[in-house]
Amino acid sequence: MLSALLPNSISAGLVPKLTSVSWPAFLLFYLAPWFLLIDSISGGLQQAPLVLPWSLLFKALLLSLLLWQLVLWRCKSLLLLLGILLLGLGGPAYSHLTIPALSGRGAAGFIGSELPLLLKTLAPLLAFSFFLQFCRRYPDAFLIMTDRLMLLSYAVILLNLALGLLGFGYTAYQPMDNVDQPFLGVKGFFYSTNELAVVLLVVSGWLLWRCWPEHKARYLLLSLLTIGSALLLLTKTGLLGSLLLVALIPLLSARPGFYRQYYRQLLVCLLLALTALLLFVWYAEPLLRAAGLYDKLAYAYQQRGVLGILLSSRDLYLSVIWQQTEQHYQLIHRVFGVGVAGVSVLLKKYFIEIDLFDLMVFYGLAGVLIFSLTFGRFFYTSFAQLTVHPLAATVLFINVLLLGVAMLAGHVMTSGMLWLPWALLNAAVFNQRLTISAIAGRAEVPRGPDERSA
């Protein structure tokens, strides 16, 4: 199937060699691509009489297999992640021991409220450590698994949006007081709209890169589907990110000499893009009304100006949560974090939805360390591979997009759906199979001189 849809795809018969130290990797090879489908099914069964957390159980299985395989491979990064986990649990544990409203919940209440989110934030680094080892040991199997996971996840997103248009599942947003919004968006059976938007960015980014430049017709089709999906989700970051991906992946994937050889065509495209931007600004009101976003954005602007449109009142949530924790907790709580439960006993809405500040409030120094290490590691690896791997520029750009989303809309570090495709994408810059495929295709197209040597 993949050979028909993606260029340079390899035989699906290549699987990890099953040995006494690789059986978890063998299971993950087959199980990981289905994670988003399980999420969707779990969301669809939320109204069932005897609902079970199928998605949570499946991801717990995947994380357990990841962890056990890293143990078998004697991965030293596990010690660092374990230390951060214990540091992150220290502040919330102190809160549960010293705050009367939390002390009666017991160990089960503490683990249930604090451990899941902390594991979500550590999952990208844990998965990256596994996929990096997996990529180096089984490069062909890694590429098969990545293609399968990204393609199947993209298909699941499209299916859910199609079901949403037919009236099934949930709307992307709930009706707002004082806002008459005719279209609330669709998301199928997924729970979080913002999480689904960032997954769409990562998954579509991989597929678009795989289709360019050998299959431009497929690239155009994927571009239209991605932008259409972002429009249905009605997220500002998702729509802007999708437009940027579609426009910039051909430029980010350019081979040496491209810019010098085609600079006239690029200038024409730039002028056309600026003209389109000016036309959008001129006709912004009717376009936003057609998309169903005008009333919501106008209300946000009236309440808090441009900042209200950019942050959707998240700056207000930040101010309230910071003031409440400062008033009710000691300095040691704020240094090491007060935990999810520590904020939830004060406020009904305890998420700021700006990842850095959420992690800082919940886990203090450990939260800042997790955020910094995750983005720092991913930025470093993609930047270091810029001159040696054709995918690195696209991955670096997607990481920049995700950092912007994390600081404006959240749901990147705290997402339960993003960690697998995000870690796969960053590990892929070490896959030599992709490098060989890119080099093999260069001779077919005349190129200009290498501008890097000028």
LUMSE-288118 format. One record per residue (C-alpha): chain; x, y, z. Coordinates in pm, 1 decimal. Layout:
<sites>
[site "A"; [X; Y; Z]] ...
</sites>
This chain:
<sites>
[site "A"; [0.0; 0.0; 0.0]] [site "A"; [273.0; 243.8; 93.8]] [site "A"; [465.7; 179.9; -227.0]] [site "A"; [166.8; 312.0; -421.4]] [site "A"; [118.6; 626.1; -210.8]] [site "A"; [467.4; 733.7; -108.7]] [site "A"; [784.1; 770.2; -315.5]] [site "A"; [1093.3; 561.0; -246.6]] [site "A"; [894.4; 327.8; -22.7]] [site "A"; [1058.0; -5.6; 52.2]] [site "A"; [930.5; -355.2; 91.3]] [site "A"; [694.3; -405.6; 382.2]] [site "A"; [849.5; -744.9; 441.5]] [site "A"; [1145.2; -588.2; 619.3]] [site "A"; [1077.5; -616.6; 990.9]] [site "A"; [1308.4; -602.6; 1294.2]] [site "A"; [1500.2; -922.3; 1349.9]] [site "A"; [1341.3; -1091.6; 1650.2]] [site "A"; [1602.9; -1174.1; 1914.3]] [site "A"; [1601.5; -1205.0; 2290.2]] [site "A"; [1681.5; -834.0; 2321.5]] [site "A"; [1450.8; -695.4; 2050.5]] [site "A"; [1106.3; -848.2; 2107.3]] [site "A"; [958.4; -520.5; 2246.4]] [site "A"; [1077.2; -340.3; 1931.4]] [site "A"; [918.3; -615.1; 1721.9]] [site "A"; [583.2; -559.3; 1895.2]] [site "A"; [608.6; -181.7; 1867.2]] [site "A"; [675.8; -213.4; 1494.6]] [site "A"; [325.2; -353.1; 1451.8]] [site "A"; [137.4; -176.1; 1733.4]] [site "A"; [258.6; 185.6; 1718.1]] [site "A"; [97.2; 284.5; 1381.8]] [site "A"; [-251.1; 219.8; 1523.8]] [site "A"; [-229.2; 460.1; 1817.1]] [site "A"; [-441.4; 740.5; 1666.9]] [site "A"; [-710.4; 498.4; 1552.1]] [site "A"; [-733.7; 367.0; 1909.7]] [site "A"; [-765.6; 728.5; 2029.1]] [site "A"; [-1052.6; 784.6; 1789.7]] [site "A"; [-1232.1; 463.0; 1884.6]] [site "A"; [-1187.3; 540.8; 2253.7]] [site "A"; [-1339.4; 885.1; 2197.0]] [site "A"; [-1632.7; 733.5; 2011.7]] [site "A"; [-1702.2; 494.9; 2300.6]] [site "A"; [-1712.5; 768.5; 2566.1]] [site "A"; [-2092.4; 749.8; 2576.4]] [site "A"; [-2099.6; 370.4; 2611.5]] [site "A"; [-2251.3; 225.9; 2934.6]] [site "A"; [-1930.7; 52.8; 3045.7]] [site "A"; [-1667.4; 284.5; 2904.7]] [site "A"; [-1304.0; 183.4; 2951.3]] [site "A"; [-996.3; 403.2; 2892.4]] [site "A"; [-887.1; 208.2; 2585.0]] [site "A"; [-658.3; 484.2; 2463.1]] [site "A"; [-489.6; 517.4; 2801.8]] [site "A"; [-438.1; 141.0; 2826.0]] [site "A"; [-295.5; 118.4; 2473.9]] [site "A"; [-52.8; 405.5; 2531.6]] [site "A"; [49.1; 255.4; 2865.0]] [site "A"; [132.6; -64.7; 2675.4]] [site "A"; [335.8; 128.0; 2417.4]] [site "A"; [526.2; 318.8; 2686.2]] [site "A"; [595.3; -3.2; 2876.3]] [site "A"; [735.0; -166.4; 2562.2]] [site "A"; [945.9; 141.7; 2488.6]] [site "A"; [1082.2; 145.9; 2840.5]] [site "A"; [1157.2; -226.8; 2850.0]] [site "A"; [1333.2; -217.9; 2513.6]] [site "A"; [1552.3; 70.5; 2627.4]] [site "A"; [1639.0; -130.7; 2937.3]] [site "A"; [1735.7; -428.0; 2719.4]] [site "A"; [1946.0; -197.3; 2501.3]] [site "A"; [2103.9; -47.8; 2817.5]] [site "A"; [2016.9; 309.3; 2719.3]] [site "A"; [2189.6; 552.0; 2956.3]] [site "A"; [1938.2; 831.7; 2894.2]] [site "A"; [1689.8; 636.6; 3107.5]] [site "A"; [1880.1; 740.0; 3418.4]] [site "A"; [1839.0; 1109.0; 3328.9]] [site "A"; [1467.2; 1067.2; 3256.2]] [site "A"; [1417.9; 876.2; 3582.0]] [site "A"; [1591.4; 1153.8; 3775.2]] [site "A"; [1368.7; 1418.1; 3614.1]] [site "A"; [1060.0; 1207.4; 3689.0]] [site "A"; [1149.9; 1186.1; 4058.3]] [site "A"; [1230.7; 1558.2; 4070.6]] [site "A"; [896.7; 1635.6; 3906.0]] [site "A"; [705.7; 1425.5; 4157.0]] [site "A"; [881.3; 1587.3; 4455.1]] [site "A"; [688.0; 1914.7; 4456.8]] [site "A"; [341.0; 1758.2; 4409.8]] [site "A"; [423.1; 1497.5; 4675.7]] [site "A"; [508.5; 1774.9; 4921.8]] [site "A"; [180.0; 1946.4; 4835.3]] [site "A"; [-17.5; 1628.9; 4903.9]] [site "A"; [155.4; 1587.1; 5238.2]] [site "A"; [115.6; 1945.3; 5360.5]] [site "A"; [-210.5; 2073.4; 5210.6]] [site "A"; [-514.1; 1958.7; 5413.3]] [site "A"; [-742.6; 1943.3; 5108.3]] [site "A"; [-507.2; 1693.4; 4943.3]] [site "A"; [-372.2; 1490.2; 5234.5]] [site "A"; [-681.8; 1270.3; 5252.1]] [site "A"; [-656.2; 1146.7; 4895.0]] [site "A"; [-388.5; 889.0; 4969.2]] [site "A"; [-123.6; 741.5; 4740.8]] [site "A"; [-373.9; 636.9; 4474.3]] [site "A"; [-511.3; 990.0; 4447.5]] [site "A"; [-161.2; 1132.8; 4425.8]] [site "A"; [-51.7; 894.4; 4149.4]] [site "A"; [-376.7; 933.8; 3958.2]] [site "A"; [-360.2; 1313.4; 3951.6]] [site "A"; [13.4; 1372.7; 3903.7]] [site "A"; [178.7; 1080.3; 3725.1]] [site "A"; [-20.4; 1073.0; 3393.6]] [site "A"; [57.7; 1432.0; 3294.7]] [site "A"; [420.9; 1404.2; 3399.1]] [site "A"; [460.9; 1089.5; 3188.3]] [site "A"; [300.6; 1269.1; 2892.1]] [site "A"; [560.1; 1544.6; 2913.0]] [site "A"; [848.1; 1295.5; 2932.8]] [site "A"; [708.2; 1069.6; 2657.7]] [site "A"; [860.5; 1263.2; 2360.7]] [site "A"; [1214.4; 1227.0; 2499.2]] [site "A"; [1155.1; 863.7; 2595.2]] [site "A"; [1015.0; 780.5; 2250.8]] [site "A"; [1297.7; 970.6; 2078.7]] [site "A"; [1558.4; 769.3; 2268.9]] [site "A"; [1392.1; 448.5; 2150.5]] [site "A"; [1340.1; 553.5; 1787.8]] [site "A"; [1696.4; 681.8; 1760.1]] [site "A"; [1827.6; 338.7; 1860.6]] [site "A"; [1567.1; 165.7; 1643.4]] [site "A"; [1661.4; 380.7; 1342.7]] [site "A"; [2029.4; 298.5; 1375.1]] [site "A"; [1972.0; -75.1; 1425.1]] [site "A"; [1689.8; -126.9; 1173.3]] [site "A"; [1689.1; 167.8; 927.4]] [site "A"; [1460.5; 2.8; 669.4]] [site "A"; [1208.8; -114.4; 929.3]] [site "A"; [1215.5; 232.3; 1084.9]] [site "A"; [1116.8; 389.9; 753.3]] [site "A"; [833.6; 139.9; 704.3]] [site "A"; [697.9; 205.1; 1053.9]] [site "A"; [720.3; 583.4; 1009.8]] [site "A"; [537.5; 573.8; 676.4]] [site "A"; [270.2; 346.8; 819.1]] [site "A"; [214.5; 553.3; 1131.1]] [site "A"; [201.0; 887.6; 949.5]] [site "A"; [-19.5; 763.5; 665.3]] [site "A"; [-261.3; 575.4; 888.2]] [site "A"; [-283.0; 869.7; 1130.1]] [site "A"; [-355.4; 1107.6; 841.7]] [site "A"; [-628.8; 875.6; 715.0]] [site "A"; [-783.4; 857.3; 1064.5]] [site "A"; [-788.5; 1238.0; 1090.1]] [site "A"; [-956.0; 1271.6; 749.1]] [site "A"; [-1209.8; 1001.3; 835.1]] [site "A"; [-1302.8; 1172.1; 1161.0]] [site "A"; [-1343.0; 1508.7; 992.8]] [site "A"; [-1561.1; 1350.8; 725.0]] [site "A"; [-1775.9; 1190.3; 996.5]] [site "A"; [-1795.0; 1528.8; 1168.7]] [site "A"; [-1929.0; 1689.9; 851.0]] [site "A"; [-2194.3; 1417.2; 838.3]] [site "A"; [-2304.6; 1506.5; 1191.0]] [site "A"; [-2120.4; 1242.6; 1393.2]] [site "A"; [-1879.3; 1306.6; 1677.8]] [site "A"; [-1810.5; 1639.6; 1844.8]] [site "A"; [-1781.1; 1999.9; 1734.7]] [site "A"; [-1438.1; 2158.7; 1756.7]] [site "A"; [-1561.5; 2426.4; 1999.3]] [site "A"; [-1851.0; 2475.6; 2235.1]] [site "A"; [-2089.8; 2771.2; 2187.5]] [site "A"; [-1965.3; 3087.7; 2360.0]] [site "A"; [-2172.8; 3339.6; 2548.1]] [site "A"; [-2212.1; 3671.7; 2364.8]] [site "A"; [-2076.4; 3514.9; 2042.4]] [site "A"; [-2307.5; 3417.9; 1759.1]] [site "A"; [-2083.2; 3175.7; 1570.3]] [site "A"; [-2264.5; 2984.5; 1291.9]] [site "A"; [-1999.1; 2713.2; 1250.6]] [site "A"; [-1820.8; 2561.1; 1549.1]] [site "A"; [-1589.2; 2332.6; 1353.9]] [site "A"; [-1569.1; 1954.0; 1357.6]] [site "A"; [-1320.5; 1703.0; 1499.1]] [site "A"; [-1496.2; 1367.6; 1479.9]] [site "A"; [-1450.0; 1156.1; 1790.0]] [site "A"; [-1131.7; 1315.5; 1919.4]] [site "A"; [-1137.5; 1497.5; 2251.2]] [site "A"; [-893.7; 1789.5; 2211.6]] [site "A"; [-907.5; 2015.4; 1907.0]] [site "A"; [-569.2; 2179.5; 1970.8]] [site "A"; [-396.5; 1843.3; 2014.0]] [site "A"; [-544.9; 1716.8; 1688.7]] [site "A"; [-426.2; 2033.3; 1509.5]] [site "A"; [-62.0; 1983.2; 1612.1]] [site "A"; [-75.9; 1613.0; 1518.8]] [site "A"; [-205.6; 1722.6; 1176.7]] [site "A"; [96.0; 1952.9; 1138.6]] [site "A"; [351.2; 1679.0; 1214.5]] [site "A"; [182.4; 1403.5; 1014.6]] [site "A"; [110.4; 1618.7; 709.4]] [site "A"; [461.7; 1766.3; 726.1]] [site "A"; [612.9; 1418.5; 687.3]] [site "A"; [376.9; 1314.8; 406.2]] [site "A"; [423.7; 1641.6; 215.4]] [site "A"; [801.0; 1608.3; 238.5]] [site "A"; [784.1; 1248.0; 116.9]] [site "A"; [581.0; 1349.0; -188.3]] [site "A"; [797.3; 1644.1; -293.2]] [site "A"; [934.8; 1675.8; -557.4]] [site "A"; [885.5; 1339.9; -731.3]] [site "A"; [503.6; 1342.0; -706.9]] [site "A"; [381.2; 1700.4; -735.3]] [site "A"; [21.4; 1596.6; -808.7]] [site "A"; [8.0; 1405.8; -479.5]] [site "A"; [170.8; 1701.9; -307.7]] [site "A"; [-105.3; 1928.4; -437.4]] [site "A"; [-376.5; 1685.3; -324.0]] [site "A"; [-222.9; 1650.3; 23.4]] [site "A"; [-187.8; 2028.3; 45.3]] [site "A"; [-556.1; 2082.3; -27.7]] [site "A"; [-660.0; 1811.8; 218.5]] [site "A"; [-433.5; 1951.1; 492.2]] [site "A"; [-551.9; 2310.5; 455.5]] [site "A"; [-914.1; 2192.4; 433.9]] [site "A"; [-868.7; 1987.0; 751.6]] [site "A"; [-720.5; 2285.8; 934.6]] [site "A"; [-1017.1; 2497.2; 824.6]] [site "A"; [-1259.6; 2239.4; 964.2]] [site "A"; [-1073.1; 2233.5; 1297.1]] [site "A"; [-1092.4; 2615.6; 1319.5]] [site "A"; [-763.2; 2657.8; 1507.1]] [site "A"; [-554.6; 2963.9; 1424.0]] [site "A"; [-223.4; 2788.3; 1482.4]] [site "A"; [-329.3; 2482.7; 1283.8]] [site "A"; [-441.0; 2685.3; 983.3]] [site "A"; [-137.3; 2914.1; 982.7]] [site "A"; [97.9; 2620.2; 1034.3]] [site "A"; [-62.1; 2422.5; 750.3]] [site "A"; [-32.5; 2715.4; 509.4]] [site "A"; [332.7; 2765.6; 602.9]] [site "A"; [411.9; 2395.5; 561.3]] [site "A"; [250.1; 2377.7; 219.2]] [site "A"; [430.0; 2691.8; 101.6]] [site "A"; [773.8; 2629.5; 250.9]] [site "A"; [840.1; 2254.6; 225.6]] [site "A"; [939.3; 2285.1; -144.3]] [site "A"; [1186.7; 2558.5; -46.4]] [site "A"; [1313.3; 2372.6; 260.4]] [site "A"; [1367.8; 2060.9; 48.5]] [site "A"; [1563.2; 2245.6; -222.0]] [site "A"; [1896.2; 2096.6; -321.1]] [site "A"; [2220.1; 2296.5; -350.7]] [site "A"; [2209.1; 2550.7; -633.6]] [site "A"; [1828.9; 2570.1; -644.0]] [site "A"; [1794.5; 2926.4; -518.6]] [site "A"; [2060.3; 3061.0; -753.3]] [site "A"; [1916.4; 2881.8; -1055.4]] [site "A"; [1551.3; 2973.4; -998.8]] [site "A"; [1573.5; 3309.4; -824.3]] [site "A"; [1354.2; 3481.6; -1086.5]] [site "A"; [1074.4; 3230.5; -1039.1]] [site "A"; [1109.5; 3260.9; -662.8]] [site "A"; [1077.4; 3639.7; -681.0]] [site "A"; [759.9; 3601.4; -887.7]] [site "A"; [619.0; 3356.5; -631.5]] [site "A"; [708.1; 3597.2; -349.7]] [site "A"; [526.0; 3881.2; -525.0]] [site "A"; [223.5; 3658.7; -580.3]] [site "A"; [226.3; 3558.1; -212.5]] [site "A"; [241.9; 3921.8; -101.1]] [site "A"; [-42.4; 4006.0; -337.6]] [site "A"; [-250.3; 3719.2; -195.4]] [site "A"; [-175.5; 3842.1; 157.6]] [site "A"; [-288.9; 4195.0; 71.2]] [site "A"; [-607.6; 4060.9; -87.1]] [site "A"; [-673.0; 3852.2; 225.3]] [site "A"; [-631.1; 4157.1; 447.7]] [site "A"; [-860.3; 4361.5; 219.7]] [site "A"; [-1131.4; 4094.0; 217.7]] [site "A"; [-1061.6; 3962.3; 568.6]] [site "A"; [-1412.9; 4016.5; 705.7]] [site "A"; [-1610.1; 3821.8; 440.9]] [site "A"; [-1347.0; 3544.9; 435.7]] [site "A"; [-1352.1; 3506.1; 813.9]] [site "A"; [-1731.3; 3512.1; 813.5]] [site "A"; [-1734.8; 3236.4; 552.3]] [site "A"; [-1499.5; 3029.7; 768.5]] [site "A"; [-1714.3; 3091.9; 1077.5]] [site "A"; [-1434.7; 3265.1; 1269.1]] [site "A"; [-1527.5; 3631.5; 1245.1]] [site "A"; [-1763.3; 3661.1; 1544.9]] [site "A"; [-1526.4; 3476.3; 1776.0]] [site "A"; [-1220.5; 3681.5; 1673.3]] [site "A"; [-1415.6; 4008.0; 1686.8]] [site "A"; [-1531.2; 3930.6; 2041.7]] [site "A"; [-1174.5; 3846.1; 2150.2]] [site "A"; [-1046.4; 4169.0; 1997.9]] [site "A"; [-1314.1; 4378.1; 2173.1]] [site "A"; [-1229.1; 4220.7; 2507.5]] [site "A"; [-846.9; 4222.6; 2503.6]] [site "A"; [-726.2; 4365.4; 2171.1]] [site "A"; [-470.2; 4191.5; 1950.4]] [site "A"; [-333.9; 3999.3; 2249.4]] [site "A"; [-679.0; 3850.7; 2299.6]] [site "A"; [-677.2; 3714.8; 1944.1]] [site "A"; [-325.6; 3572.6; 1975.0]] [site "A"; [-359.0; 3415.2; 2319.9]] [site "A"; [-737.5; 3363.0; 2350.2]] [site "A"; [-730.3; 3494.3; 2711.1]] [site "A"; [-449.1; 3260.2; 2814.8]] [site "A"; [-258.6; 3557.3; 2954.5]] [site "A"; [-557.1; 3614.7; 3184.9]] [site "A"; [-551.1; 3251.6; 3302.6]] [site "A"; [-176.8; 3281.8; 3362.9]] [site "A"; [-225.4; 3590.8; 3579.3]] [site "A"; [-505.7; 3432.5; 3783.8]] [site "A"; [-327.2; 3100.6; 3843.4]] [site "A"; [1.2; 3270.6; 3930.1]] [site "A"; [-168.8; 3502.1; 4180.6]] [site "A"; [-368.2; 3219.6; 4340.2]] [site "A"; [-69.5; 2989.9; 4387.7]] [site "A"; [138.8; 3279.8; 4522.1]] [site "A"; [-133.3; 3363.9; 4771.7]] [site "A"; [-207.8; 3013.3; 4898.6]] [site "A"; [127.2; 2831.2; 4875.4]] [site "A"; [476.2; 2872.0; 5015.2]] [site "A"; [788.3; 2949.4; 4814.4]] [site "A"; [903.3; 2586.0; 4822.6]] [site "A"; [576.7; 2483.9; 4656.1]] [site "A"; [638.0; 2729.6; 4374.5]] [site "A"; [1001.1; 2626.8; 4326.6]] [site "A"; [929.6; 2254.4; 4298.3]] [site "A"; [571.1; 2280.3; 4171.7]] [site "A"; [232.6; 2251.0; 4339.0]] [site "A"; [106.6; 1971.0; 4115.8]] [site "A"; [-208.5; 1939.2; 3909.4]] [site "A"; [-416.9; 1871.8; 4219.8]] [site "A"; [-264.5; 2170.6; 4397.5]] [site "A"; [-402.8; 2405.5; 4131.2]] [site "A"; [-731.0; 2219.5; 4078.4]] [site "A"; [-834.6; 2267.3; 4444.0]] [site "A"; [-813.7; 2642.9; 4389.2]] [site "A"; [-955.9; 2685.5; 4039.5]] [site "A"; [-1192.9; 2498.2; 3813.1]] [site "A"; [-980.7; 2581.2; 3507.3]] [site "A"; [-632.0; 2485.2; 3617.2]] [site "A"; [-459.8; 2469.8; 3275.9]] [site "A"; [-312.2; 2792.9; 3140.8]] [site "A"; [-266.4; 2623.5; 2800.9]] [site "A"; [80.2; 2772.1; 2756.2]] [site "A"; [304.3; 2469.2; 2798.3]] [site "A"; [606.5; 2632.2; 2960.0]] [site "A"; [400.6; 2803.8; 3229.8]] [site "A"; [178.3; 2500.0; 3286.8]] [site "A"; [482.9; 2283.9; 3351.7]] [site "A"; [640.1; 2554.8; 3566.8]] [site "A"; [332.1; 2578.9; 3790.7]] [site "A"; [275.6; 2202.8; 3811.8]] [site "A"; [635.0; 2078.7; 3842.9]] [site "A"; [853.2; 2384.2; 3908.7]] [site "A"; [1217.5; 2343.9; 3813.2]] [site "A"; [1154.2; 1995.3; 3677.5]] [site "A"; [884.5; 2128.7; 3444.2]] [site "A"; [1114.6; 2397.7; 3304.6]] [site "A"; [1386.6; 2135.5; 3264.0]] [site "A"; [1154.4; 1899.6; 3073.2]] [site "A"; [1040.7; 2176.1; 2838.9]] [site "A"; [1397.4; 2298.8; 2777.7]] [site "A"; [1546.5; 1952.9; 2728.3]] [site "A"; [1275.5; 1840.7; 2485.9]] [site "A"; [1288.8; 2139.5; 2254.0]] [site "A"; [1663.5; 2180.1; 2304.6]] [site "A"; [1729.7; 1817.3; 2207.5]] [site "A"; [1505.1; 1831.1; 1901.8]] [site "A"; [1641.6; 2166.8; 1785.2]] [site "A"; [2000.4; 2049.7; 1829.7]] [site "A"; [1959.2; 1723.0; 1638.6]] [site "A"; [1773.1; 1876.5; 1344.4]] [site "A"; [2012.5; 2173.4; 1324.7]] [site "A"; [2320.4; 1949.4; 1346.1]] [site "A"; [2192.3; 1739.4; 1053.9]] [site "A"; [2115.2; 2035.8; 825.0]] [site "A"; [2417.7; 1986.0; 601.7]] [site "A"; [2400.5; 1605.7; 586.0]] [site "A"; [2032.9; 1506.9; 571.0]] [site "A"; [1763.8; 1631.4; 330.0]] [site "A"; [1486.6; 1606.7; 590.3]] [site "A"; [1659.6; 1814.1; 858.7]] [site "A"; [1547.4; 2159.1; 737.3]] [site "A"; [1181.9; 2052.1; 730.2]] [site "A"; [1207.7; 1893.9; 1076.0]] [site "A"; [1374.2; 2205.1; 1217.1]] [site "A"; [1095.2; 2422.1; 1074.0]] [site "A"; [825.3; 2194.5; 1219.1]] [site "A"; [997.3; 2210.8; 1558.7]] [site "A"; [993.4; 2592.4; 1535.9]] [site "A"; [620.8; 2578.1; 1454.3]] [site "A"; [555.1; 2350.1; 1751.3]] [site "A"; [749.9; 2578.2; 1984.3]] [site "A"; [531.7; 2866.9; 1869.9]] [site "A"; [217.5; 2659.1; 1923.2]] [site "A"; [339.6; 2552.3; 2269.0]] [site "A"; [384.3; 2916.6; 2370.5]] [site "A"; [58.4; 3043.8; 2216.7]] [site "A"; [-192.8; 2759.4; 2238.3]] [site "A"; [-32.6; 2480.3; 2443.6]] [site "A"; [-114.9; 2111.3; 2403.6]] [site "A"; [226.9; 2021.9; 2261.3]] [site "A"; [422.2; 1901.2; 2565.3]] [site "A"; [102.6; 1794.0; 2743.3]] [site "A"; [-45.1; 1611.5; 2443.2]] [site "A"; [-122.3; 1242.2; 2462.3]] [site "A"; [-142.0; 1215.5; 2082.0]] [site "A"; [167.6; 1401.5; 1959.6]] [site "A"; [459.0; 1227.0; 2127.2]] [site "A"; [485.9; 927.6; 1891.0]] [site "A"; [482.0; 1108.5; 1552.6]] [site "A"; [690.3; 1396.2; 1689.5]] [site "A"; [962.6; 1164.3; 1819.9]] [site "A"; [956.7; 961.3; 1496.3]] [site "A"; [994.8; 1274.1; 1285.8]] [site "A"; [1298.8; 1393.8; 1481.3]] [site "A"; [1464.0; 1051.6; 1480.9]] [site "A"; [1415.0; 1028.7; 1102.4]] [site "A"; [1694.3; 1281.3; 1040.7]] [site "A"; [1935.5; 999.3; 1130.5]] [site "A"; [1788.9; 755.6; 876.5]] [site "A"; [2046.9; 683.8; 607.1]] [site "A"; [1785.5; 521.3; 383.1]] [site "A"; [1630.2; 865.4; 323.2]] [site "A"; [1971.6; 1018.1; 252.3]] [site "A"; [2053.0; 752.7; -8.4]] [site "A"; [1714.8; 799.3; -176.5]] [site "A"; [1766.5; 1174.7; -201.1]] [site "A"; [2116.8; 1138.6; -344.9]] [site "A"; [1999.6; 880.2; -598.9]] [site "A"; [1744.1; 1122.5; -742.2]] [site "A"; [1979.5; 1415.7; -792.0]] [site "A"; [2129.8; 1310.2; -1123.3]] [site "A"; [1794.6; 1322.4; -1304.2]] [site "A"; [1753.3; 1701.3; -1265.1]] [site "A"; [2007.4; 1960.7; -1387.9]] [site "A"; [2134.6; 2169.1; -1100.8]] [site "A"; [2323.0; 2494.5; -1074.0]] [site "A"; [2653.4; 2535.3; -890.9]] [site "A"; [2660.4; 2463.4; -518.9]] [site "A"; [2586.8; 2802.2; -363.8]] [site "A"; [2720.0; 2687.6; -26.5]] [site "A"; [3074.0; 2697.7; -162.5]] [site "A"; [3036.4; 3053.0; -299.1]] 
</sites>
